[in-house]
């Protein structure tokens, strides 16, 4: 099975502490990993990009697995992919994702790529339904339909008033953060990717905000430090997030260089949250100097076939809670499962006990090297804590 193959028709800073989600936090960010709304997901909606093969594949999959789900798509419309996780997004103060697709009707593919993802611009209403505030765009699919597809993505998100970063007409623009105001907090969100180097924006060419994490330099850190300092001074920023699309698909543990780079971002640059993604399955979480480092969020919505070992259909929605001074107080994980291109929140649902047990055991194993533990909450979610 190819890693990205579509699914086939088969059956003083305060210490982070336990704060359950039954009381309103001073400030909460809802973070999701790879949101892959292109290819087959795009095809289930009335308006979609022109691909007869993908449309037929998507409809046949629904008919084979659960024909009634097509009625649910028709009834729920653009809410469908979020499933019963939607209230978590709507209740948060700020919402951010890695949007891993181009948003374009362009048909010119980047040559010699195994998978080229695009979604119809009209279907960005999916993001509007969840009130998504920000999309990280530095990833290995944003140029799947060449520069024209990337430019249409930028234009389409701007028309929806959804902020983004990580790409641009040149390297300066690609490096710029998105500046956002949410509930009297100002956020600066940066987006980086370590692949592909040939997609890197330059002084004269459009592309992604590329960084070689395995061989980053002091100059790289100094540039990031300077850019963050400028954002804090110019916009009075309270919270800085860095989204990084890094590493290989299907790899349980990040390289040591990734951990070193993440620590540098916190120590030298003052980053508050590191939002890592690319592996397509969950990886461990570190709490470093009270700052969450999510090495691999996993996929949140996709059309992928399920790997029996990595179980890439299981993951989390990440709820990062802050006090009124913008200090992190807790990181809560909402366990999720992707089923026919929609997300189910599994907490306290008896029919998902096996999946919940696997996620708990797997995350305990993945977090142990980082000195963190995963503890169940009474609401069925999990809390991330430093091991005592």
Helices and strands as residue ranges (DSSP letters): E 27-35, H 40-43, H 52-66, H 68-76, G 77-85, H 86-91, E 94-99, E 102-103, E 118-119, G 121-124, H 125-129, E 134-136, H 146-159, E 163-165, E 167-168, H 171-175, E 178-182, E 185-193, G 197-199, E 207-208, G 213-215, H 218-235, E 239-245, H 256-267, E 273-277, E 285-288, E 291-294, E 299-301, E 314-322, E 328-339, E 342-345, G 350-352, H 353-368, E 372-376, E 382-386
